[in-house]
Amino acid sequence: MARICDIQCCACHTLAFNFRFYSVFKDAGIVVMKFLKSNSSSEQQPQEQHWMHHSNLARKWRSLSARIRRRVVLFIAFVVFILLLGYNLVTSDIYLHQLSPRVSVHRSDRSRCCLTSTSSSDMCGRQNCVSPCLSPPVEEYQHINAMQDNAFFHETSGASSLNFRQACVVESLAYRNPNLTVHLLMTARHLDLNAVTMKTLRQNYPNLRLTSINLGDYVAGTLLERWYFCTEWYRGWFAISHLSDALRFLTLSKYGGYYFDLDIIHLRPVRAYRNFIVPEDMTKLGSSVIHVDYQHPVIRMAVEEFAADYRWYSWAHNGPELITRVLQNWCNVYYIGWMTPERCKGFHVLSPTSFYPLHYTKFKEYFTNRDNNNKAEVKSYKWDEFVLGAHVWNSLSGGWTVHKNSNQLYVEIARSSCPRIFDVAPEEF
């Protein structure tokens, strides 16, 4: 028995896989296998025999009964229907709101449909707006001072607190850089300040600021206002990832400073490095680590590029590929290896190993037990002073467990870089 759920009414219907339905799959499989077999053998035949074989295949297809051909066509149509059903599910507004409630633009309606004194329609071209636009258009977060050294993390899933791995990352930056003001911007409506991770961070690090942001207010009056309110970006496959890309560029354009993803454990102070970006490898720049001075032209170019050339269907186009295009234009060179501070007007492209000492293809090495008797294996992780942080690839490693009493590389790093969170974390996290 199989259950198929209607997205619109969520009423589930039961379909029996009877013999007739099984026959459709069987007949379709036979035809497909014949086609593949004919293709593989035809590659080894002369061209005359190749065309003859395809002609035979066409005759075989015509020789099938109308009933079998109809079943094959129905099978193909069924597969296409299932694919379209799956696409509509993962891009539906309902699904995205369940996954991350604050992604919903309907809950952040400030300036969605409002009139200005200079136009009869709103910024999206709608004529039926009745409420005046608020002035000023955005509520500034007064505690974020663009004139001081700031660093930013974003939590965009709508969670009200951090898990232990995320909290370790935040602590490592605040711990290694006590003179840096570290801001954690969260999209949850209410923060759970009594959660053990949040309480531990607040009690031990006075240079840490926790802020809940309203997405509608945060983008209102910025270059991303039309993108946020007037497009259906939230229906794409990579909506949440693209929201994260948009917010990091927008935050740095508002205040300047450092931006870090929530899966980079900091090993050394970073304040000596300014106006830089880090490639994951030498083929494409990454957007997980960025620093720009306040109102730096590079970050304004990034925001403008995002708004002008947004593509909902491409995961990397609005993030790593975007910042690569911006730096190619800024430095007037194509290859990353040619992006020197001289060519890039003082902007730096650091070595990939500065924050990616292990490539994402080797992320398991953070979580596997090491052989302490193997000197070569132990020595391979004695990174030099130019390794500033370790990207642990949460999107890939989420299913791997950290054991506090093990000799995992992650444990060694966390014990020294986020000691407070490591102490309160459970034996496995």
N, C-alpha and C positions, 0 to 999 in steps of 0.2 A: 504494500500500500504506500502511496505517496501523498503528501499534503502540499497544496499550492495555495499561497495566501494572496488574496486580492489586495493591492496596495491602497486603493481608494476606500473600501469599506471594511478591510481587514476581516472579511468573512472567509473562512477556510472551507474548501470543498475537497471531497475525497474522490480520487480517481483510481480505478482498478486497472492494473496492468494485466489485461486478459490476453488470451492467446493471439487475438488479432493484432493487438498493439505490439506484442512481442514479434510477430511476423514482419511488421514494418521494419523494425530494427534489424532483423535477420536478413531480410531481402536487401535493405540498404547497405548493410555490411558486405554482402556478397558482391554487389555492384561496385562498391568502393575498392574492395580488394582486387577485383578484376582490373579495375582502372589502374591501380598502383602497380600491379604486376605487369600490365602491358607497357606502362611508362618505363619501368626499370629495364625490361628486356629490349625495348625499342632503342635505348641509348647505345646499345651495342650493335645495332643493325645499320646497314647502308641506308642512305636517304630514301631510295626507292622503296625498300622494305618498310622504312619508318612510316611513310605515307600510306602504304598498303595496310600496315597494322592498324593505323588510326581509322582507316576505312572499314576494316573488319570490326573494330570496336564499335563504330557507329551502327554497323549492321547488327551486331549482338544486342546493342541497346534497343534497336527497333524490333528485334526478335522477341524481346521480353513482352510478356502479356501486358495489356493496358492496365490491368489490376496491379501488377507489381510496379510498373512505372509510376502509377498514381501514389502508391505507398511510399516510394522513394521521395517523390516530390513533397508529400505530406510530412515525411520525416525531416527533410531539409527545412521546410517551413516551421515545423515545431521547434527545431534547434534555434532558428533565427528568432522566433517568438520568445524563447527562454532567455536568450541573450539580451533582447530588448527589455524584457521584464526585469532582468537583473540590473541593467543600466538605469532604468527608471527608479529602481529601489535605492541604489547607492547614491543617486544624485537627487533624491527627493528631499523636499524641505523638511518633511517629518523626520526622516532618518538623520539628517544633519543636526536638527534641533535636539534629538535624543542623544546624539553623540556629543554635542557641545552646545548647550542651550544658549550661550552668549553669542554664538555665531549668527543667531536669528536677527536680521535687521528689523523685524517687526517689533522686537522688544526694545529697540534703541531708536525711537522714531524722531529724535530731535533733528529738525531740518529735512525730514523725509519729504514733506509736502508743505511748504510754507512760502508765503509771498513776501517779496521785497518791495521797497517803495519805488523801485525803478523798473519793475517788470510786472506784467499781468500774469505771468506763469512762473512756476518755480524753476529751480536749476535743472530739473529733469524734463522740463517742457510741458508739465501738466497744468491745465487751466482750472481745475476744480478745487484748488487749495483755498482755505478760508482763514487759516491761522497765520498771523504775521511771524516772520523769522525772528528768532531771538537775537538780541544784540547786547554784548558781543556774541559772535557766533559760537564760541567755544569757551568752556570754563577752564581756565588755566590751573594747572596743579602747582600752587605757589611754593611748595616745599622743594620742587626741583629747580635748582639754580643752575642755569646754563653757564655761568661764569666759573663754576668749580669743576673739579675732576669727577665725573660721574661714570658709572658703569651700569648697564641695564641687562636684566633678564626678563623674558616674557613667559607667562604661563597662560596659554590660550585655549586650554581644553575646558575651562569652566570649573575646574576643581577648586575647592575652598582652602586646600592646604597642599603642601609638598609631600611627596613620598621621600623615603630616606636617601635614595640616590640623588634626587634633585636637590634635596637639602644639603647633601655633602658638597655638591658643586657650588652652591651659593656660599656656604661657609668657607670653602677653600679660597674663593676670591676675596672675601672679607678678611679672612685670616692672614693671607699672604700680602694683602695691601691695606693695612689699617688706616692709611691716609686717603683712601679712595672711598667716595660715597657710593655704596652699592644699592641700586634700586631694583626691587622685584615688583614688576607690574603684572597684576593678575586680573583676568576678565570675570572672575566670580563676583556675584552681587554682594555676597557676605563672606568675609574671610574667617576661617576657624583658627583664631589666635590661641586657642587652648590645645590644639593638636600638639603632640610632643615635638614634632619637627619645628613648627612655628615658634613655640614657646622657647625652645632651646636656642634658636637663632636670635630671637629678640633679647633674651637675657644676657647673651654673651657678646653681642656685636653691636655697639652703639653706632657704627658707621653703616648699618643696614636700615633701609626704609622699605616698608611693605605698603603697596598702594593698590586699591581696587579701581579699575578704570571702566567707564562706560564707553563702549566702542563707538556709539553714535556721537557722543560728545567729543571723543578723542580725535576723530577724523573730521569733524565739522570745521569748516573754514580752512581746510588744508588742500593741497593738490590732489589728495586721494578722495575728496568728498564725493565727487561725481561717480568715481569707480565704486565706492561703497554703497551709495544710496540709489544710483540710477542704473546699475547693471545687475545681472543675476549671477554674479561670481560665486555665490553661496550654493549654487546647484551643480558645480563642477566636481569632477572626480577628486581633485586635489584642493578642495575649498579651504580646509583648515590649514594645510601646508602653505597655501598662497596667502592666507590671512597672516600667518606668522611672518612670511616674507615682507608683506606690506608694512606690518607694524615695526619691524626692526629698522627699515629704511626711514619710516615716518618719525620714529622716536629720535633717531640720530639727526634727522634734519631739524627737529624741534630744539634739541638740547645739546647735540654733540656728545662726544665721549666714547666709551667702549660698549660694544654689544657682544654677548656670548650666548651660545646655545646652552640649554640646561643639561648637557651631557659632557661638559668639558671640565675635568678636575684640574685645578690650578696648582702647579708645582713650585712656581717662583713668582716674584713680583713682576708686574707688567707695566708699571707706570713709566718706565724709561723708554717705552716704545710708543710712538705716536704716529697718526696718519698712516695706517697700514691695513693690509688685508692678507689672508693666508690661503694659498691654494691647497686643495686636497692632494693634487698631483700637478705635474707641469703641463697638463692639457686644459685645465679649467680651474678658474678661481672659485673659492668657496665663500659662502656668506654666513658661516657659523661664527666667525671671529672678525670683527671690524673695529677700527678706531678712526674717528674723524674729529677734527677740531670743530668748534661751533661754527655753523654756516659754511662749512667747507663746500666748494663747488661740486666735488665728486658725489656727495650724498644727495645734493639737490638734483643732479643729473640722474641719479638712480631713481628718485621718486618720480621725476618727470617721465622717465622711460617706462616705469611700471604703469603709470596711468595711461600713457599713450599707446603702449603695445602689449597690453595684457592678453594672455592666452590661457583660457581656463583648462584646456585639454593637455597642456604640457607642464609636467612637474618642475622641470629645471629652468624653463624659459624665463620665469618671473623671479628666479632666485640666483643660483650660481651662474647661469648663462647670462642673466641680465647684468650682474656686476662685472662679468668678463667683458661684455660689450662696452660698458661704460669706461672701464680702464683702457681698453683698446683705443677708444676715441680720445680719452684724456692724455694717454701717453703717446698716441699716434704711432703705435706699433701693433703687430698682430700677435706675436708669440709672447707667452708669459715670461720666458727666459730673457727677453729683451726689455722687460719692464723694470728698468733701473731707476733709482731716485732722480738721476739727472734727466732721463727722458720723461719721467712722470711728474716733474715739477715739485719734487720733494715728497711725493707719495711713495710708500714702500710696499714691496711685495716680499713678505718674509718667506723663509724656507718652509716647505710643507711639514718638516719634522718639528717645527717650533710648537705646533699644537696637534699634529697628527703623527706622533712617533710610530704608531702602528696603523697601517692602512686598513680600511674597513674590511678588506678580505681576510684580515688576520685578527678580527675583533675577539675571537674565541680565546686568544692567548691571554686576555685579561682575566679570564674566568676559569681556566684549566689549572689543575694542580701542577706545580713545577717540581722538578727533581733537584733538590738542594745539593746533591752530590755531583751534579753535572755543572762544572764550573763555567763551561762555555754558555750554557743556558742562563745561568744566574748573571753572568757578566753582560750578556746581551741587553739587559734592562738597566744597566748603569748609564742612563742618559746624561749627556753633557749639559753645561749650563745654558745652552741655547734652546733647550726643550723647556718651554714655559708652561705647557699644559698637556693633558692627555685626553683626547677625544675618545670616549668609550662606546660611542655608537649605540645609544639607547634604543633606537628604532630596530636594530638588529639583535641586540643583546638582552632585550626585555625578558625573554624566557629563561635566561641563565641566572642561577642563584649565586649570591655572594655568601660564603661561609666564613664567619669572623675568625674561626680558629684554624683556618687553612693557610696554605702558603700561596694563595692566588695573588697574582700581580695586583689586581684591583684592591685586595685587602691591604697589601703593602703601601699602596698609594694613599688609600683612604685613611689609614691609621695615622699617617703623618700630615695629611693635608686638610682633613676635616675631623679633628680629634673629638670635638664635642658631640657631633652627630654620630660618629662611630661608637662612642661610649654608650649612647642611649638606644642605638639600633638593636633590633633583635639578633639572635644568633644567626639567622638566615634572613636575607632581605634582597 
